[in-house]
Amino acid sequence: MNDQTDLFGNPTGANQLNLFGEGENRLKAPEQPKIDHAVRAREKLEALIELVRRAQKMPWSDRDVRMWQTVFPQMANWLPEEEARQMVLEFDQQIARLKAA
């Protein structure tokens, strides 16, 4: 057995594996916070609806409108089906209103 220690008093050699702990004291990766995608999607979708609801003219370029018309329903998929359907319907109605303006 190797009873030598380094300059800091830590064991060297085969005992160095103990630096990582044993059993429940073993080093573990930090837990990642849980992300509630439905909450985050709802917040973003509500903000977008509010933006187009208040707008008197289209707030985006034609390219950005097409992008949001694609992305908005995809983001709504994180929500319960009926809620998603309602949000997409309102968004589409507001976009149609702004295009007609």
C-alpha positions as a printed NumPy array, in Angstrom:
array([[  0.   ,   0.   ,   0.   ],
       [  1.182,   3.502,  -0.813],
       [  0.954,   5.833,   2.222],
       [  2.58 ,   8.81 ,   0.522],
       [  0.846,  12.156,   0.402],
       [  1.244,  15.147,  -1.854],
       [  2.181,  18.662,  -0.694],
       [ -1.415,  19.277,   0.411],
       [ -1.677,  16.123,   2.484],
       [ -3.825,  14.262,  -0.038],
       [ -3.046,  10.588,  -0.627],
       [ -1.225,   9.727,  -3.846],
       [ -1.249,   6.592,  -5.942],
       [ -4.146,   4.117,  -5.816],
       [ -5.908,   6.077,  -3.067],
       [ -6.391,   9.102,  -5.313],
       [ -9.679,   7.666,  -6.586],
       [-11.128,   8.544,  -3.192],
       [-10.866,  12.21 ,  -4.182],
       [-14.126,  11.698,  -6.069],
       [-15.944,  10.314,  -3.072],
       [-17.587,   6.985,  -2.511],
       [-21.197,   5.856,  -2.502],
       [-23.639,   8.732,  -2.027],
       [-20.766,  11.192,  -1.514],
       [-19.556,  10.541,  -5.057],
       [-19.451,  13.597,  -7.315],
       [-22.566,  13.909,  -9.483],
       [-23.44 ,  16.052, -12.463],
       [-25.551,  19.044, -11.434],
       [-29.269,  18.596, -11.983],
       [-30.621,  20.545, -14.911],
       [-33.651,  22.711, -14.173],
       [-36.909,  21.399, -15.585],
       [-38.205,  23.529, -18.443],
       [-41.949,  23.784, -18.843],
       [-42.139,  24.237, -22.594],
       [-45.901,  24.808, -22.531],
       [-45.501,  27.801, -20.201],
       [-42.692,  29.31 , -22.258],
       [-44.53 ,  28.724, -25.542],
       [-47.745,  30.227, -24.134],
       [-45.885,  33.358, -22.997],
       [-44.298,  33.848, -26.423],
       [-47.514,  33.142, -28.321],
       [-49.523,  35.508, -26.144],
       [-46.915,  38.231, -26.691],
       [-47.092,  37.731, -30.467],
       [-50.892,  37.844, -30.463],
       [-50.826,  41.002, -28.385],
       [-48.332,  42.574, -30.812],
       [-50.475,  41.903, -33.885],
       [-53.693,  42.766, -32.018],
       [-52.38 ,  46.254, -31.207],
       [-50.778,  46.841, -34.605],
       [-52.444,  49.156, -37.1  ],
       [-50.16 ,  47.97 , -39.892],
       [-48.081,  44.841, -40.41 ],
       [-45.177,  44.92 , -37.907],
       [-43.024,  42.556, -40.004],
       [-41.658,  42.204, -43.505],
       [-43.38 ,  39.742, -45.875],
       [-40.619,  37.246, -45.184],
       [-41.061,  37.523, -41.416],
       [-44.843,  37.188, -41.76 ],
       [-44.38 ,  33.9  , -43.628],
       [-41.921,  32.742, -40.978],
       [-44.343,  33.51 , -38.105],
       [-47.207,  31.871, -39.99 ],
       [-45.093,  28.708, -40.039],
       [-43.551,  28.947, -36.571],
       [-46.617,  30.078, -34.612],
       [-48.631,  26.849, -35.148],
       [-45.54 ,  24.766, -34.416],
       [-45.   ,  26.557, -31.106],
       [-48.693,  26.105, -30.321],
       [-48.181,  22.323, -30.461],
       [-46.731,  22.578, -26.93 ],
       [-50.172,  23.628, -25.675],
       [-53.314,  21.602, -25.085],
       [-55.074,  21.009, -28.424],
       [-58.072,  23.308, -27.907],
       [-55.958,  26.169, -26.553],
       [-53.532,  25.805, -29.463],
       [-56.371,  25.843, -31.983],
       [-57.819,  29.039, -30.471],
       [-54.46 ,  30.844, -30.434],
       [-53.652,  29.879, -34.025],
       [-57.128,  30.982, -35.143],
       [-56.747,  34.378, -33.467],
       [-53.241,  34.85 , -34.852],
       [-54.422,  34.005, -38.371],
       [-57.357,  36.409, -38.046],
       [-55.095,  39.237, -36.913],
       [-52.628,  38.583, -39.741],
       [-55.508,  38.634, -42.25 ],
       [-56.735,  41.933, -40.764],
       [-53.284,  43.486, -41.04 ],
       [-52.78 ,  42.255, -44.608],
       [-56.072,  43.882, -45.573],
       [-55.097,  47.192, -43.938]])
